[in-house]
Amino acid sequence: MRRFFVTGNWKMNNTIAEAKALMAAMTPELEAIDSVDKAVAPSYLAVPAIAELCKGTGIKVGAQNLFWEESGAYTGEVAPAMVAEVCDFVIVGHSERRQFFGETDETVNQRLKAALAAGLHVIVCVGETLEENEAGQTESVVTHQLVKGLEGITETQAADITIAYEPVWAIGTGRAATPEDANRVHKDLIRPLLRQQFGEARAALMRIQYGGSIKPDNAAELFAMSDIDGGLVGGASLKADSFVAIVKAAAMVTIVEHESKK
């Protein structure tokens, strides 16, 4: 039985006060949904306050990035141990980090290894741009990002990794891949690559989130697909009612799948 993992990526939004208000508004309903793993990734400055609010709720709290060195003269960066002090997980390789801040597959790999060494769960993002998609390069781009990003990672370490497929052309644009197209990338491309590196058993257990403009009105259809195991939710996670609705959609799919197997 699948257990969905739905993560709200708040990006560079919300002051500490606004983040606390958002968290307070959604916590009661999220806490009541125990069949789905729920998480939020606020801005760095809001992380300690949100982590405090989420204690005992079952809601995980993460950071949106980290640096791979333990300490040093790296102004503006945050070390893995600093993140691990207050966070359960971290996101690495998000498309906006690649687009605006020079993130590469090699630095994603460095961040991933450092995060795992610090005891964090890691969401590793992969995905193609609109130009790459239209040029038929989805397979080559995603394959390269995944193979290079996971280089040197063992089957044991993979237990602490979630993959997020985020077609860049569908982020913040209101456009989304059809559920069938998204699932095809998850099932026919990403899952076989995980199987190749980590073996059948581990690959089957690893969760692949979809991260391209998930909204309450398309969440259930996306989650109903065989290999979409949750969502990395951007804009729709900035409103309590919409994020709760997406988590509820995952819970409903869980119920349907459970009933179908009786």
N, C-alpha and C positions, 0 to 999 in steps of 0.2 A: 504494500500500500504506500503510495507516494505521500510525502509530507512537504507541503509547499513552503517556500521561503520567500517572503515579500519584504523588500527593503525600500524605505523612503530615503532618497538622496536629496537633501535640502539644498545642496550646492551653496552658492554665495547669497543666501537669503536669510532673513530673520536676525534681528538683534537678539541678545540673550533674553530679554523680556518677551519678545515676540515668540521665540522658540519655546520658552516655558509655557506661554499661553496656548500655543498649538499643541504641545505635548499633553497639557492638562485637559484640553478639549477632547483629545482622541483616546486617552489612556483607558477610561472606564470601559468603552466598547471593545477596544483591542484586548484588554486583559481578559474579557469574557470569552474570547475566541481561543480555545486551547488546542485546536487541531491544526493550526498554522503557525510556523515560526515567523515572528514579526520583528522588524528592526528599523532603526532610523540612523541616519548619518548627518548630524548637524555640522555647522561650521566649527572649526577648532575651538573658538572662544566659548561657544555654547555647550561643548561636549560635557564638561564637568557638571554643569547645572542639569542637563538632560539625563546624564547618568544617575545623578542623585534622585531625580524624579522617577526613574524607571526601576529603581531597586525594588525587588520583590514582586515585580509585575510580570516577569517573563518576557518583557520587551528588551531586545538587545540594542546596544548603542555602539556605533562605530565611527571611525574617522574617514575622511574622504581621500586621504593620501598619507604617506610618510616618507622619510628619507632612509637610505640603507646604512648609513654610518651610525655607530653607537653614540658618538658625541664629536664635538670639534667645531671648527670655525666655519659653520655653514649657516650664516645669517638667514633667518626666515624659514628654516626647515625644522622639522619635528622628528626626533629619533624614535625608533621602534619601542624602546622601553618606556618612553614618555607616553606613547599612545596606549601601550598595554596596561599602564597604571589605571586608566579610566575606561578603556574600551574593550569590547568583546571581539571586534573585527575591524578590518580596514578594507577600503576599496583601492585597487591599483589598476593603472592603465586605462582609466576612463577616457573616452574619446576627446573630451575637452582638455584633459591634461596633455594628450597627444597633439591636439590641434593648436593650443595656445601656449603651451609651456615646454615644447620640445621633447615630450616623453617618447621613448623608443622601446622596441621590444626588449632590447638589452637592459634598459633601466627598469622596465617592468619586472623583468626576471630578478634583478638585484633587490628591488623593493619586496617582491614576493618572498624571496629567501630570507631576508632580514625580518620580515613580519612573522613568518613561520617560526623562526628561531626565537622570537620574542613571545611565542605562545598565542598568537592571534589567529583567528579564522580570517581567510582572505577571499574577497570577491575579485576575480580577475576578469577584466573587461576586454572584449574583442568586437570588431565590427568594421564594416566597410563604409566608405563615403558614397555619396550619390553618384559621382563620376565613376567610381570603381564598380558600383552596382550596375550602372547602365552599360558599362563596358564588359560586363560578364565576368568580372574579376572577384566576385564574392568568395568563391572557393579558394583561390590562390591567396587572397589577402588574409582571410580568417585562418587558413591553415598556417601561414607564415607567422602570424601573430601568436597563435596558440602554441605552435611547436617551439618557437624561440622564447615565448613568455614562460613556458613550463620546463624549459631545458634544465636538466639536472635534478628535477623534482622526483622523489621516490613515491612508490605506491602508498607507503605509510603516511607520508606528508600530504598526499592527495586527499586524505580523509578530512583535512582542514581547509579544503579549497572549494569554492563555488565558482562556476563560470557564468558570466553575464554576456549574452549576445546582444549588442546594441547597434543596430544598423544606424550609422551616423545620420543618414538622410531622414530618419524618422524621429529624431530627438528634437523636441521643441518646435516641430513644424506642423504638428497636427496630423501628419501622415503616419501611417503605421503599415508595416508589412502585413499581408493577410495572415491569419492564423496558420494556414496551410504552408505558406512560404516560410514563415518564421520557424515552424516545426520542422520543415525540410532541412533547414540549416542545422538545427539542434540534433535531429535524428540521423541525418545522412552524412553530416560533415563533422560536427563537434564530437558527438558521442563516439563515432569510430576512431577519431584521433585519441580520445581519452582511453578507449579500449586498447589501442595499439601501444600506448605508453604505460598504462597502469593495470591492464588485464581486464577481463570480462566482469569479474565480481565488483571491483572498485569502480569501474566506469558506470556500471548500472546504478550504483549508489550515489554517485556524484550528481549534484543538482545544477541544472542549467537554467538560469533566469533569462527572461526576455526583458530588454530594456529600451524599447522604442515606442514612446507615446502610449503607455498603458493608461487607460481611463476606465471609470466605472462601467461605461457602456460597451467596452470590448474585452474587459478582463476575463469574464467567464468563458467566452469563446476561445480566448488564447489559452487559458489554463486547462481547458478541456482537451487540448492537443496532447499527444502521448509523451512528448519529450520536453514540454515547457513546464518546468518545475517551480515556477514562481516568477517574480518580477522585480526589476530594479526600477523603481518608480521615481520620476523626476517631478515635473510640475504638479501632477495630481496628488503628490504627497504633501503639498504645501497648504492644503485645505483638509481639515479634520474629516469632514463628511465624505470627501471623495476617497481619501486613503482608506478609511474604515470600510467603505463600500467595496474597494478592491480586495481587501483582506477577506471580507465576507464572501466575495465571489469565489476566492480560493477555497474557503471552508465549504461552500455549497458543492463545488466540484468534488471535494473529498468525500462528502456524503453520497453523492451520486455514484462515484466509483466504488465506494464501499458496498452500496446496495446492489450494484450490478454484479458483484463477485459473490454474493450470497447464494 
